[in-house]
Amino acid sequence: MKLHIGVLGPNTTTDEQYQLGLEVGAAIAEAGAVLFCGGLGGMMRAAAEGAKSAGGQTVGMLPGIEKEDANEFIDIAIPTDLGAYRNALLVRACDAVIAVHGEYGTLSEIAFALRLGVPVVGLHTWSVSKDGTPDPGIRVANSAEEAIRLATQLAKT
């Protein structure tokens, strides 16, 4: 079975962030994994577009009830009618996640992943610490290629 790699990130992006999302999505597809995301705009759209441009498959876990709300690069849209609570479902469906930039929604997905034991790779995103000590559960990457390498390695262990 193919690995399920999630991309977590903001629903609005700068041009630079969008480009990074394209690279991450393409790298996921090139690794032979299925891209999972929230299915809407911003980083979710960028990653899905990148995956599709590289011949990959995409799944969007939508917050609402309409499949049509998914961006045009989503192959399989899963309406959850759960709003932000879908974040836990998204993370649970993944073998590993890559957090790219992000706001509080991304932070909640990172927290769910850490709580559920889903490997997290961070790419220009949140750092989490407890009592001043950085959480070792978030592996830091400096490029899309490094992020997918770490995510696939961690997903298989």
LOKE-162938 format. One record per residue: residue number from 0; x negated, y negated, z negated of N, C-alpha, C in turn; residue in three letters; chain. Coordinates in steps of 0.001 Angstrom, whole numbers. Each point is the difference from the previous one (the first is absolute). Example, Ala and Ser with C-alpha at 12.3 -4.5 7.8 and 13.67 -1.06 7.14 Angstrom:
<nodes>
<node pos="0" n_X="-13190" n_Y="5690" n_Z="-7800" ca_X="890" ca_Y="-1190" ca_Z="0" c_X="-900" c_Y="-1200" c_Z="0" code="ala" unit="A"/>
<node pos="1" n_X="350" n_Y="-1050" n_Z="720" ca_X="-820" ca_Y="-1190" ca_Z="-60" c_X="770" c_Y="-1090" c_Z="-730" code="ser" unit="A"/>
</nodes>
This chain:
<nodes>
<node pos="0" n_X="-839" n_Y="1174" n_Z="0" ca_X="839" ca_Y="-1174" ca_Z="0" c_X="-890" c_Y="-1245" c_Z="0" code="met" unit="A"/>
<node pos="1" n_X="436" n_Y="-1020" n_Z="708" ca_X="-754" ca_Y="-1253" ca_Z="50" c_X="53" c_Y="-719" c_Z="-1339" code="lys" unit="A"/>
<node pos="2" n_X="-1073" n_Y="-726" n_Z="-304" ca_X="-15" ca_Y="-828" ca_Z="-1201" c_X="977" c_Y="-1154" c_Z="162" code="leu" unit="A"/>
<node pos="3" n_X="630" n_Y="-405" n_Z="-1106" ca_X="856" ca_Y="-1178" ca_Z="-48" c_X="-793" c_Y="-1091" c_Z="-710" code="his" unit="A"/>
<node pos="4" n_X="-374" n_Y="-1038" n_Z="750" ca_X="-760" ca_Y="-1106" ca_Z="-577" c_X="881" c_Y="-1244" c_Z="-5" code="ile" unit="A"/>
<node pos="5" n_X="208" n_Y="-564" n_Z="-1168" ca_X="832" ca_Y="-1195" ca_Z="-132" c_X="-826" c_Y="-1262" c_Z="99" code="gly" unit="A"/>
<node pos="6" n_X="603" n_Y="-1026" n_Z="584" ca_X="-597" ca_Y="-1328" ca_Z="16" c_X="891" c_Y="-912" c_Z="-807" code="val" unit="A"/>
<node pos="7" n_X="-592" n_Y="-636" n_Z="-991" ca_X="693" ca_Y="-917" ca_Z="-888" c_X="-527" c_Y="-1398" c_Z="273" code="leu" unit="A"/>
<node pos="8" n_X="871" n_Y="-985" n_Z="7" ca_X="-467" ca_Y="-1365" ca_Z="240" c_X="1152" c_Y="-979" c_Z="31" code="gly" unit="A"/>
<node pos="9" n_X="-334" n_Y="-1280" n_Z="205" ca_X="1003" ca_Y="-1061" ca_Z="-68" c_X="958" c_Y="9" c_Z="1190" code="pro" unit="A"/>
<node pos="10" n_X="1198" n_Y="-553" n_Z="-220" ca_X="956" ca_Y="-68" ca_Z="1101" c_X="-192" c_Y="-1215" c_Z="892" code="asn" unit="A"/>
<node pos="11" n_X="-925" n_Y="-860" n_Z="-342" ca_X="-452" ca_Y="-1068" ca_Z="901" c_X="-1525" c_Y="3" c_Z="-36" code="thr" unit="A"/>
<node pos="12" n_X="-609" n_Y="-246" n_Z="1137" ca_X="-1462" ca_Y="59" ca_Z="98" c_X="-543" c_Y="-1187" c_Z="770" code="thr" unit="A"/>
<node pos="13" n_X="-1262" n_Y="-286" n_Z="-235" ca_X="-728" ca_Y="-932" ca_Z="853" c_X="-416" c_Y="764" c_Z="1256" code="thr" unit="A"/>
<node pos="14" n_X="-487" n_Y="-712" n_Z="999" ca_X="-481" ca_Y="672" ca_Z="1210" c_X="-1139" c_Y="961" c_Z="-320" code="asp" unit="A"/>
<node pos="15" n_X="-887" n_Y="-405" n_Z="-900" ca_X="-1138" ca_Y="846" ca_Z="-389" c_X="476" c_Y="1265" c_Z="-714" code="glu" unit="A"/>
<node pos="16" n_X="957" n_Y="-140" n_Z="-896" ca_X="550" ca_Y="1154" ca_Z="-707" c_X="722" c_Y="935" c_Z="967" code="gln" unit="A"/>
<node pos="17" n_X="736" n_Y="-571" n_Z="951" ca_X="714" ca_Y="821" ca_Z="981" c_X="-989" c_Y="821" c_Z="811" code="tyr" unit="A"/>
<node pos="18" n_X="-1095" n_Y="-626" n_Z="405" ca_X="-1031" ca_Y="704" ca_Z="766" c_X="-569" c_Y="1166" c_Z="-806" code="gln" unit="A"/>
<node pos="19" n_X="-235" n_Y="-210" n_Z="-1274" ca_X="-502" ca_Y="1073" ca_Z="-855" c_X="1028" c_Y="1129" c_Z="-85" code="leu" unit="A"/>
<node pos="20" n_X="1288" n_Y="-355" n_Z="-92" ca_X="1056" ca_Y="1012" ca_Z="-2" c_X="21" c_Y="817" c_Z="1282" code="gly" unit="A"/>
<node pos="21" n_X="-195" n_Y="-657" n_Z="1138" ca_X="-89" ca_Y="708" ca_Z="1278" c_X="-1132" c_Y="1028" c_Z="-31" code="leu" unit="A"/>
<node pos="22" n_X="-1145" n_Y="-420" n_Z="-528" ca_X="-1169" ca_Y="878" ca_Z="-66" c_X="254" c_Y="1195" c_Z="-924" code="glu" unit="A"/>
<node pos="23" n_X="627" n_Y="-246" n_Z="-1137" ca_X="295" ca_Y="1083" ca_Z="-941" c_X="975" c_Y="991" c_Z="634" code="val" unit="A"/>
<node pos="24" n_X="1052" n_Y="-497" n_Z="621" ca_X="972" ca_Y="874" ca_Z="645" c_X="-631" c_Y="843" c_Z="1097" code="gly" unit="A"/>
<node pos="25" n_X="-834" n_Y="-625" n_Z="822" ca_X="-674" ca_Y="744" ca_Z="1069" c_X="-922" c_Y="1067" c_Z="-578" code="ala" unit="A"/>
<node pos="26" n_X="-707" n_Y="-341" n_Z="-1060" ca_X="-915" ca_Y="965" ca_Z="-620" c_X="767" c_Y="1196" c_Z="-569" code="ala" unit="A"/>
<node pos="27" n_X="1182" n_Y="-244" n_Z="-549" ca_X="823" ca_Y="1095" ca_Z="-526" c_X="398" c_Y="937" c_Z="1140" code="ile" unit="A"/>
<node pos="28" n_X="464" n_Y="-570" n_Z="1100" ca_X="394" ca_Y="816" ca_Z="1150" c_X="-1183" c_Y="774" c_Z="562" code="ala" unit="A"/>
<node pos="29" n_X="-1138" n_Y="-651" n_Z="107" ca_X="-1202" ca_Y="646" ca_Z="541" c_X="-475" c_Y="1140" c_Z="-899" code="glu" unit="A"/>
<node pos="30" n_X="313" n_Y="-81" n_Z="-1286" ca_X="-348" ca_Y="1077" ca_Z="-932" c_X="1002" c_Y="1150" c_Z="65" code="ala" unit="A"/>
<node pos="31" n_X="1053" n_Y="-159" n_Z="797" ca_X="999" ca_Y="1052" ca_Z="143" c_X="1046" c_Y="29" c_Z="-1090" code="gly" unit="A"/>
<node pos="32" n_X="83" n_Y="-1067" n_Z="-798" ca_X="974" ca_Y="-70" ca_Z="-1087" c_X="1260" c_Y="-727" c_Z="453" code="ala" unit="A"/>
<node pos="33" n_X="1070" n_Y="163" n_Z="-756" ca_X="1249" ca_Y="-712" ca_Z="228" c_X="3" c_Y="-1234" c_Z="-900" code="val" unit="A"/>
<node pos="34" n_X="325" n_Y="-1149" n_Z="577" ca_X="40" ca_Y="-1241" ca_Z="-761" c_X="1366" c_Y="-173" c_Z="-651" code="leu" unit="A"/>
<node pos="35" n_X="17" n_Y="-227" n_Z="-1309" ca_X="1210" ca_Y="-321" ca_Z="-752" c_X="-114" c_Y="-1440" c_Z="-476" code="phe" unit="A"/>
<node pos="36" n_X="1098" n_Y="-739" n_Z="65" ca_X="16" ca_Y="-1373" ca_Z="-499" c_X="1430" c_Y="-386" c_Z="-333" code="cys" unit="A"/>
<node pos="37" n_X="199" n_Y="-1239" n_Z="-394" ca_X="1332" ca_Y="-482" ca_Z="-340" c_X="879" c_Y="-302" c_Z="1192" code="gly" unit="A"/>
<node pos="38" n_X="-566" n_Y="27" n_Z="1201" ca_X="778" ca_Y="-75" ca_Z="1226" c_X="434" c_Y="-1364" c_Z="476" code="gly" unit="A"/>
<node pos="39" n_X="-342" n_Y="-1049" n_Z="-715" ca_X="468" ca_Y="-1330" ca_Z="385" c_X="-1126" c_Y="-808" c_Z="656" code="leu" unit="A"/>
<node pos="40" n_X="-165" n_Y="-1264" n_Z="-403" ca_X="-961" ca_Y="-893" ca_Z="648" c_X="-1331" c_Y="-90" c_Z="-706" code="gly" unit="A"/>
<node pos="41" n_X="-775" n_Y="-990" n_Z="396" ca_X="-1290" ca_Y="-266" ca_Z="-617" c_X="-969" c_Y="1154" c_Z="160" code="gly" unit="A"/>
<node pos="42" n_X="-599" n_Y="425" n_Z="-1107" ca_X="-995" ca_Y="1076" ca_Z="26" c_X="617" c_Y="1309" c_Z="476" code="met" unit="A"/>
<node pos="43" n_X="1270" n_Y="224" n_Z="-337" ca_X="680" ca_Y="1230" ca_Z="419" c_X="90" c_Y="55" c_Z="1525" code="met" unit="A"/>
<node pos="44" n_X="357" n_Y="-1117" n_Z="605" ca_X="104" ca_Y="-76" ca_Z="1460" c_X="-1373" c_Y="132" c_Z="638" code="arg" unit="A"/>
<node pos="45" n_X="-982" n_Y="-688" n_Z="-562" ca_X="-1359" ca_Y="46" ca_Z="557" c_X="-544" c_Y="1420" c_Z="-6" code="ala" unit="A"/>
<node pos="46" n_X="126" n_Y="678" n_Z="-1122" ca_X="-531" ca_Y="1363" ca_Z="-98" c_X="728" c_Y="939" c_Z="955" code="ala" unit="A"/>
<node pos="47" n_X="1326" n_Y="-139" n_Z="80" ca_X="767" ca_Y="853" ca_Z="911" c_X="-371" c_Y="-285" c_Z="1459" code="ala" unit="A"/>
<node pos="48" n_X="-165" n_Y="-1259" n_Z="337" ca_X="-415" ca_Y="-350" ca_Z="1364" c_X="-1370" c_Y="590" c_Z="312" code="glu" unit="A"/>
<node pos="49" n_X="-925" n_Y="-106" n_Z="-949" ca_X="-1335" ca_Y="570" ca_Z="190" c_X="55" c_Y="1505" c_Z="201" code="gly" unit="A"/>
<node pos="50" n_X="809" n_Y="672" n_Z="-803" ca_X="131" ca_Y="1456" ca_Z="122" c_X="588" c_Y="380" c_Z="1351" code="ala" unit="A"/>
<node pos="51" n_X="1049" n_Y="-699" n_Z="414" ca_X="631" ca_Y="308" ca_Z="1291" c_X="-962" c_Y="-262" c_Z="1153" code="lys" unit="A"/>
<node pos="52" n_X="-815" n_Y="-1055" n_Z="-96" ca_X="-951" ca_Y="-319" ca_Z="1072" c_X="-1049" c_Y="1090" c_Z="159" code="ser" unit="A"/>
<node pos="53" n_X="-213" n_Y="771" n_Z="-1058" ca_X="-979" ca_Y="1094" ca_Z="32" c_X="680" c_Y="1359" c_Z="144" code="ala" unit="A"/>
<node pos="54" n_X="1280" n_Y="2" n_Z="365" ca_X="712" ca_Y="1254" ca_Z="237" c_X="504" c_Y="701" c_Z="-1232" code="gly" unit="A"/>
<node pos="55" n_X="102" n_Y="-713" n_Z="-1120" ca_X="412" ca_Y="619" ca_Z="-1250" c_X="1497" c_Y="0" c_Z="-229" code="gly" unit="A"/>
<node pos="56" n_X="398" n_Y="651" n_Z="-1093" ca_X="1398" ca_Y="81" ca_Z="-409" c_X="199" c_Y="-849" c_Z="-1242" code="gln" unit="A"/>
<node pos="57" n_X="1169" n_Y="-657" n_Z="-80" ca_X="264" ca_Y="-915" ca_Z="-1108" c_X="1335" c_Y="298" c_Z="-661" code="thr" unit="A"/>
<node pos="58" n_X="25" n_Y="-193" n_Z="-1320" ca_X="1216" ca_Y="186" ca_Z="-795" c_X="180" c_Y="-1250" c_Z="-849" code="val" unit="A"/>
<node pos="59" n_X="1221" n_Y="-535" n_Z="2" ca_X="307" ca_Y="-1172" ca_Z="-816" c_X="1050" c_Y="317" c_Z="-1040" code="gly" unit="A"/>
<node pos="60" n_X="-338" n_Y="-220" n_Z="-1270" ca_X="939" ca_Y="187" ca_Z="-1111" c_X="643" c_Y="-1365" c_Z="-266" code="met" unit="A"/>
<node pos="61" n_X="1200" n_Y="-195" n_Z="507" ca_X="663" ca_Y="-1299" ca_Z="-8" c_X="724" c_Y="-286" c_Z="-1312" code="leu" unit="A"/>
<node pos="62" n_X="33" n_Y="-1285" n_Z="-406" ca_X="686" ca_Y="-345" ca_Z="-1240" c_X="1517" c_Y="-6" c_Z="134" code="pro" unit="A"/>
<node pos="63" n_X="511" n_Y="-188" n_Z="1212" ca_X="1434" ca_Y="-121" ca_Z="208" c_X="644" c_Y="1256" c_Z="555" code="gly" unit="A"/>
<node pos="64" n_X="1158" n_Y="-206" n_Z="651" ca_X="782" ca_Y="1137" ca_Z="491" c_X="-14" c_Y="127" c_Z="1521" code="ile" unit="A"/>
<node pos="65" n_X="-609" n_Y="-936" n_Z="695" ca_X="37" ca_Y="-13" ca_Z="1461" c_X="-1332" c_Y="435" c_Z="601" code="glu" unit="A"/>
<node pos="66" n_X="14" n_Y="1091" n_Z="768" ca_X="-1212" ca_Y="440" ca_Z="698" c_X="-502" c_Y="-1087" c_Z="950" code="lys" unit="A"/>
<node pos="67" n_X="937" n_Y="-765" n_Z="541" ca_X="-351" ca_Y="-1033" ca_Z="972" c_X="-829" c_Y="-1135" c_Z="-603" code="glu" unit="A"/>
<node pos="68" n_X="-102" n_Y="-65" n_Z="-1310" ca_X="-811" ca_Y="-1030" ca_Z="-643" c_X="-1496" c_Y="279" c_Z="136" code="asp" unit="A"/>
<node pos="69" n_X="-354" n_Y="1213" n_Z="363" ca_X="-1415" ca_Y="369" ca_Z="140" c_X="-633" c_Y="-782" c_Z="1141" code="ala" unit="A"/>
<node pos="70" n_X="-1287" n_Y="-261" n_Z="-130" ca_X="-701" ca_Y="-673" ca_Z="1098" c_X="-98" c_Y="942" c_Z="1198" code="asn" unit="A"/>
<node pos="71" n_X="-297" n_Y="-545" n_Z="1147" ca_X="31" ca_Y="765" ca_Z="1252" c_X="-1077" c_Y="1068" c_Z="118" code="glu" unit="A"/>
<node pos="72" n_X="-932" n_Y="56" n_Z="-931" ca_X="-1079" ca_Y="983" ca_Z="54" c_X="245" c_Y="1208" c_Z="-914" code="phe" unit="A"/>
<node pos="73" n_X="1166" n_Y="54" n_Z="-618" ca_X="348" ca_Y="1110" ca_Z="-883" c_X="691" c_Y="1096" c_Z="808" code="ile" unit="A"/>
<node pos="74" n_X="-526" n_Y="1225" n_Z="-88" ca_X="604" ca_Y="1150" ca_Z="679" c_X="1155" c_Y="577" c_Z="-800" code="asp" unit="A"/>
<node pos="75" n_X="-206" n_Y="157" n_Z="-1295" ca_X="1009" ca_Y="588" ca_Z="-872" c_X="310" c_Y="-1002" c_Z="-1103" code="ile" unit="A"/>
<node pos="76" n_X="1220" n_Y="-531" n_Z="25" ca_X="436" ca_Y="-964" ca_Z="-1010" c_X="863" c_Y="726" c_Z="-1026" code="ala" unit="A"/>
<node pos="77" n_X="-355" n_Y="-165" n_Z="-1265" ca_X="750" ca_Y="648" ca_Z="-1081" c_X="620" c_Y="-1093" c_Z="-868" code="ile" unit="A"/>
<node pos="78" n_X="1293" n_Y="-281" n_Z="211" ca_X="666" ca_Y="-998" ca_Z="-840" c_X="246" c_Y="574" c_Z="-1389" code="pro" unit="A"/>
<node pos="79" n_X="-380" n_Y="-742" n_Z="-1024" ca_X="128" ca_Y="516" ca_Z="-1366" c_X="1081" c_Y="-695" c_Z="-811" code="thr" unit="A"/>
<node pos="80" n_X="366" n_Y="-1227" n_Z="362" ca_X="953" ca_Y="-815" ca_Z="-763" c_X="-476" c_Y="-194" c_Z="-1437" code="asp" unit="A"/>
<node pos="81" n_X="-1330" n_Y="-38" n_Z="-184" ca_X="-565" ca_Y="-128" ca_Z="-1343" c_X="-750" c_Y="-1304" c_Z="-230" code="leu" unit="A"/>
<node pos="82" n_X="-68" n_Y="-871" n_Z="994" ca_X="-745" ca_Y="-1234" ca_Z="-175" c_X="-1449" c_Y="295" c_Z="-348" code="gly" unit="A"/>
<node pos="83" n_X="-528" n_Y="-774" n_Z="-928" ca_X="-1406" ca_Y="169" ca_Z="-402" c_X="-255" c_Y="1341" c_Z="-679" code="ala" unit="A"/>
<node pos="84" n_X="1053" n_Y="651" n_Z="-484" ca_X="-178" ca_Y="1287" ca_Z="-661" c_X="-447" c_Y="1092" c_Z="971" code="tyr" unit="A"/>
<node pos="85" n_X="102" n_Y="-287" n_Z="1295" ca_X="-481" ca_Y="966" ca_Z="987" c_X="-1507" c_Y="174" c_Z="-80" code="arg" unit="A"/>
<node pos="86" n_X="-688" n_Y="-943" n_Z="-626" ca_X="-1465" ca_Y="59" ca_Z="-94" c_X="-478" c_Y="1313" c_Z="-601" code="asn" unit="A"/>
<node pos="87" n_X="714" n_Y="487" n_Z="-988" ca_X="-383" ca_Y="1274" ca_Z="-622" c_X="168" c_Y="1153" c_Z="986" code="ala" unit="A"/>
<node pos="88" n_X="1074" n_Y="-5" n_Z="769" ca_X="216" ca_Y="1052" ca_Z="1001" c_X="-1078" c_Y="-30" c_Z="1071" code="leu" unit="A"/>
<node pos="89" n_X="-324" n_Y="-1198" n_Z="444" ca_X="-1041" ca_Y="-144" ca_Z="1024" c_X="-1301" c_Y="615" c_Z="-484" code="leu" unit="A"/>
<node pos="90" n_X="-423" n_Y="-380" n_Z="-1181" ca_X="-1264" ca_Y="499" ca_Z="-550" c_X="52" c_Y="1511" c_Z="-211" code="val" unit="A"/>
<node pos="91" n_X="1114" n_Y="496" n_Z="-510" ca_X="131" ca_Y="1443" ca_Z="-265" c_X="-90" c_Y="826" c_Z="1280" code="arg" unit="A"/>
<node pos="92" n_X="402" n_Y="-569" n_Z="1124" ca_X="-29" ca_Y="715" ca_Z="1285" c_X="-1400" c_Y="74" c_Z="600" code="ala" unit="A"/>
<node pos="93" n_X="-959" n_Y="-676" n_Z="-609" ca_X="-1338" ca_Y="-109" ca_Z="584" c_X="-1027" c_Y="879" c_Z="-703" code="cys" unit="A"/>
<node pos="94" n_X="-985" n_Y="424" n_Z="779" ca_X="-1141" ca_Y="730" ca_Z="-555" c_X="-1049" c_Y="-962" c_Z="-544" code="asp" unit="A"/>
<node pos="95" n_X="-14" n_Y="-1219" n_Z="527" ca_X="-869" ca_Y="-1085" ca_Z="-451" c_X="576" c_Y="-1291" c_Z="545" code="ala" unit="A"/>
<node pos="96" n_X="-329" n_Y="-1119" n_Z="-636" ca_X="457" ca_Y="-1304" ca_Z="477" c_X="-1180" c_Y="-952" c_Z="133" code="val" unit="A"/>
<node pos="97" n_X="145" n_Y="-925" n_Z="951" ca_X="-976" ca_Y="-1065" ca_Z="194" c_X="729" c_Y="-1317" c_Z="-239" code="ile" unit="A"/>
<node pos="98" n_X="-419" n_Y="-744" n_Z="-1011" ca_X="581" ca_Y="-1305" ca_Z="-300" c_X="-845" c_Y="-1060" c_Z="696" code="ala" unit="A"/>
<node pos="99" n_X="648" n_Y="-768" n_Z="883" ca_X="-696" ca_Y="-1032" ca_Z="775" c_X="580" c_Y="-1354" c_Z="-391" code="val" unit="A"/>
<node pos="100" n_X="-812" n_Y="-831" n_Z="-650" ca_X="465" ca_Y="-1283" ca_Z="-527" c_X="1208" c_Y="270" c_Z="-885" code="his" unit="A"/>
<node pos="101" n_X="1029" n_Y="-847" n_Z="12" ca_X="1221" ca_Y="302" ca_Z="-725" c_X="382" c_Y="-985" c_Z="-1073" code="gly" unit="A"/>
<node pos="102" n_X="1266" n_Y="100" n_Z="-361" ca_X="606" ca_Y="-816" ca_Z="-1045" c_X="499" c_Y="939" c_Z="-1105" code="glu" unit="A"/>
<node pos="103" n_X="1014" n_Y="-420" n_Z="-747" ca_X="453" ca_Y="811" ca_Z="-1125" c_X="635" c_Y="1317" c_Z="424" code="tyr" unit="A"/>
<node pos="104" n_X="646" n_Y="45" n_Z="1156" ca_X="540" ca_Y="1269" ca_Z="488" c_X="-1106" c_Y="1012" c_Z="221" code="gly" unit="A"/>
<node pos="105" n_X="-1111" n_Y="-465" n_Z="570" ca_X="-1164" ca_Y="868" ca_Z="211" c_X="-560" c_Y="453" c_Z="-1341" code="thr" unit="A"/>
<node pos="106" n_X="-56" n_Y="-914" n_Z="-949" ca_X="-493" ca_Y="357" ca_Z="-1335" c_X="881" c_Y="1078" c_Z="-629" code="leu" unit="A"/>
<node pos="107" n_X="1320" n_Y="-107" n_Z="188" ca_X="879" ca_Y="1028" ca_Z="-563" c_X="-248" c_Y="1346" c_Z="669" code="ser" unit="A"/>
<node pos="108" n_X="-259" n_Y="0" n_Z="1307" ca_X="-291" ca_Y="1253" ca_Z="709" c_X="-1324" c_Y="603" c_Z="-473" code="glu" unit="A"/>
<node pos="109" n_X="-984" n_Y="-849" n_Z="-243" ca_X="-1278" ca_Y="474" ca_Z="-539" c_X="236" c_Y="649" c_Z="-1364" code="ile" unit="A"/>
<node pos="110" n_X="801" n_Y="-661" n_Z="-845" ca_X="283" ca_Y="539" ca_Z="-1334" c_X="709" c_Y="1351" c_Z="92" code="ala" unit="A"/>
<node pos="111" n_X="1000" n_Y="103" n_Z="889" ca_X="675" ca_Y="1286" ca_Z="179" c_X="-990" c_Y="1069" c_Z="441" code="phe" unit="A"/>
<node pos="112" n_X="-854" n_Y="-334" n_Z="941" ca_X="-969" ca_Y="979" ca_Z="503" c_X="-919" c_Y="472" c_Z="-1129" code="ala" unit="A"/>
<node pos="113" n_X="-523" n_Y="-932" n_Z="-773" ca_X="-881" ca_Y="378" ca_Z="-1103" c_X="744" c_Y="876" c_Z="-1005" code="leu" unit="A"/>
<node pos="114" n_X="1237" n_Y="-346" n_Z="-293" ca_X="808" ca_Y="765" ca_Z="-961" c_X="311" c_Y="1398" c_Z="511" code="arg" unit="A"/>
<node pos="115" n_X="233" n_Y="115" n_Z="1326" ca_X="376" ca_Y="1279" ca_Z="600" c_X="-1199" c_Y="844" c_Z="447" code="leu" unit="A"/>
<node pos="116" n_X="-1203" n_Y="-541" n_Z="-151" ca_X="-1188" ca_Y="745" ca_Z="394" c_X="-261" c_Y="0" c_Z="1494" code="gly" unit="A"/>
<node pos="117" n_X="573" n_Y="-966" n_Z="718" ca_X="-249" ca_Y="-129" ca_Z="1434" c_X="-1243" c_Y="-866" c_Z="181" code="val" unit="A"/>
<node pos="118" n_X="-1020" n_Y="484" n_Z="722" ca_X="-1227" ca_Y="-785" ca_Z="165" c_X="263" c_Y="-1366" c_Z="632" code="pro" unit="A"/>
<node pos="119" n_X="-688" n_Y="-1016" n_Z="-523" ca_X="153" ca_Y="-1382" ca_Z="468" c_X="-1341" c_Y="-508" c_Z="513" code="val" unit="A"/>
<node pos="120" n_X="24" n_Y="-541" n_Z="1213" ca_X="-1155" ca_Y="-698" ca_Z="556" c_X="405" c_Y="-1458" c_Z="142" code="val" unit="A"/>
<node pos="121" n_X="-814" n_Y="-894" n_Z="-502" ca_X="283" ca_Y="-1431" ca_Z="75" c_X="-876" c_Y="-687" c_Z="1024" code="gly" unit="A"/>
<node pos="122" n_X="630" n_Y="-803" n_Z="837" ca_X="-702" ca_Y="-766" ca_Z="1037" c_X="434" c_Y="-1454" c_Z="-129" code="leu" unit="A"/>
<node pos="123" n_X="-819" n_Y="-800" n_Z="-659" ca_X="305" ca_Y="-1420" ca_Z="-246" c_X="1329" c_Y="-150" c_Z="-742" code="his" unit="A"/>
<node pos="124" n_X="176" n_Y="774" n_Z="-1058" ca_X="1265" ca_Y="3" ca_Z="-725" c_X="-233" c_Y="-199" c_Z="-1486" code="thr" unit="A"/>
<node pos="125" n_X="978" n_Y="345" n_Z="-773" ca_X="-25" ca_Y="-147" ca_Z="-1447" c_X="-1098" c_Y="845" c_Z="-640" code="trp" unit="A"/>
<node pos="126" n_X="-517" n_Y="-508" n_Z="-1100" ca_X="-803" ca_Y="835" ca_Z="-888" c_X="809" c_Y="113" c_Z="-1289" code="ser" unit="A"/>
<node pos="127" n_X="-47" n_Y="1148" n_Z="-610" ca_X="780" ca_Y="255" ca_Z="-1203" c_X="-965" c_Y="387" c_Z="-1102" code="val" unit="A"/>
<node pos="128" n_X="192" n_Y="-593" n_Z="-1172" ca_X="-874" ca_Y="356" ca_Z="-1119" c_X="836" c_Y="186" c_Z="-1260" code="ser" unit="A"/>
<node pos="129" n_X="-550" n_Y="794" n_Z="-887" ca_X="629" ca_Y="215" ca_Z="-1301" c_X="-1046" c_Y="-313" c_Z="-1048" code="lys" unit="A"/>
<node pos="130" n_X="331" n_Y="-882" n_Z="-906" ca_X="-929" ca_Y="-447" ca_Z="-1038" c_X="-1317" c_Y="-479" c_Z="603" code="asp" unit="A"/>
<node pos="131" n_X="105" n_Y="-653" n_Z="1168" ca_X="-1178" ca_Y="-573" ca_Z="650" c_X="-825" c_Y="968" c_Z="827" code="gly" unit="A"/>
<node pos="132" n_X="412" n_Y="1253" n_Z="64" ca_X="-739" ca_Y="1001" ca_Z="772" c_X="767" c_Y="312" c_Z="1284" code="thr" unit="A"/>
<node pos="133" n_X="-644" n_Y="-188" n_Z="1173" ca_X="689" ca_Y="296" ca_Z="1261" c_X="451" c_Y="1454" c_Z="76" code="pro" unit="A"/>
<node pos="134" n_X="1205" n_Y="201" n_Z="535" ca_X="542" ca_Y="1339" ca_Z="147" c_X="-778" c_Y="737" c_Z="1087" code="asp" unit="A"/>
<node pos="135" n_X="-594" n_Y="1138" n_Z="-315" ca_X="-779" ca_Y="742" ca_Z="989" c_X="881" c_Y="709" c_Z="1035" code="pro" unit="A"/>
<node pos="136" n_X="1326" n_Y="-52" n_Z="-195" ca_X="906" ca_Y="655" ca_Z="928" c_X="120" c_Y="-710" c_Z="1334" code="gly" unit="A"/>
<node pos="137" n_X="-406" n_Y="-1265" n_Z="54" ca_X="53" ca_Y="-746" ca_Z="1255" c_X="-1399" c_Y="3" c_Z="606" code="ile" unit="A"/>
<node pos="138" n_X="-133" n_Y="714" n_Z="1110" ca_X="-1276" ca_Y="54" ca_Z="718" c_X="-46" c_Y="-1174" c_Z="961" code="arg" unit="A"/>
<node pos="139" n_X="-1064" n_Y="-776" n_Z="-39" ca_X="-101" ca_Y="-1213" ca_Z="803" c_X="-693" c_Y="297" c_Z="1325" code="val" unit="A"/>
<node pos="140" n_X="625" n_Y="-485" n_Z="1078" ca_X="-570" ca_Y="117" ca_Z="1343" c_X="-232" c_Y="-1408" c_Z="540" code="ala" unit="A"/>
<node pos="141" n_X="-935" n_Y="-111" n_Z="931" ca_X="-319" ca_Y="-1299" ca_Z="588" c_X="369" c_Y="-107" c_Z="1465" code="asn" unit="A"/>
<node pos="142" n_X="542" n_Y="1069" n_Z="579" ca_X="415" ca_Y="-16" ca_Z="1402" c_X="1109" c_Y="1023" c_Z="194" code="ser" unit="A"/>
<node pos="143" n_X="699" n_Y="-119" n_Z="1127" ca_X="1057" ca_Y="960" ca_Z="315" c_X="-570" c_Y="1405" c_Z="114" code="ala" unit="A"/>
<node pos="144" n_X="-1148" n_Y="131" n_Z="622" ca_X="-615" ca_Y="1317" ca_Z="185" c_X="-379" c_Y="623" c_Z="-1335" code="glu" unit="A"/>
<node pos="145" n_X="-561" n_Y="-801" n_Z="-887" ca_X="-350" ca_Y="518" ca_Z="-1318" c_X="1261" c_Y="366" c_Z="-790" code="glu" unit="A"/>
<node pos="146" n_X="1055" n_Y="-797" n_Z="147" ca_X="1242" ca_Y="264" ca_Z="-723" c_X="601" c_Y="1336" c_Z="416" code="ala" unit="A"/>
<node pos="147" n_X="66" n_Y="274" n_Z="1297" ca_X="599" ca_Y="1263" ca_Z="437" c_X="-918" c_Y="1177" c_Z="-328" code="ile" unit="A"/>
<node pos="148" n_X="-1292" n_Y="-212" n_Z="58" ca_X="-926" ca_Y="1070" ca_Z="-380" c_X="221" c_Y="387" c_Z="-1451" code="arg" unit="A"/>
<node pos="149" n_X="69" n_Y="-997" n_Z="-880" ca_X="232" ca_Y="263" ca_Z="-1426" c_X="1377" c_Y="615" c_Z="-227" code="leu" unit="A"/>
<node pos="150" n_X="1022" n_Y="-541" n_Z="654" ca_X="1370" ca_Y="502" ca_Z="-205" c_X="120" c_Y="1455" c_Z="417" code="ala" unit="A"/>
<node pos="151" n_X="-552" n_Y="361" n_Z="1154" ca_X="105" ca_Y="1398" ca_Z="446" c_X="-819" c_Y="917" c_Z="-892" code="thr" unit="A"/>
<node pos="152" n_X="-1152" n_Y="-472" n_Z="-442" ca_X="-840" ca_Y="797" ca_Z="-910" c_X="728" c_Y="229" c_Z="-1329" code="gln" unit="A"/>
<node pos="153" n_X="575" n_Y="-1044" n_Z="-567" ca_X="687" ca_Y="111" ca_Z="-1279" c_X="1286" c_Y="816" c_Z="117" code="leu" unit="A"/>
<node pos="154" n_X="682" n_Y="-103" n_Z="1135" ca_X="1258" ca_Y="732" ca_Z="198" c_X="-241" c_Y="1494" c_Z="57" code="ala" unit="A"/>
<node pos="155" n_X="-1160" n_Y="405" n_Z="427" ca_X="-288" ca_Y="1431" ca_Z="154" c_X="-548" c_Y="636" c_Z="-1266" code="lys" unit="A"/>
<node pos="156" n_X="-299" n_Y="-816" n_Z="-1028" ca_X="-576" ca_Y="568" ca_Z="-1221" c_X="1047" c_Y="261" c_Z="-1050" code="thr" unit="A"/>
</nodes>
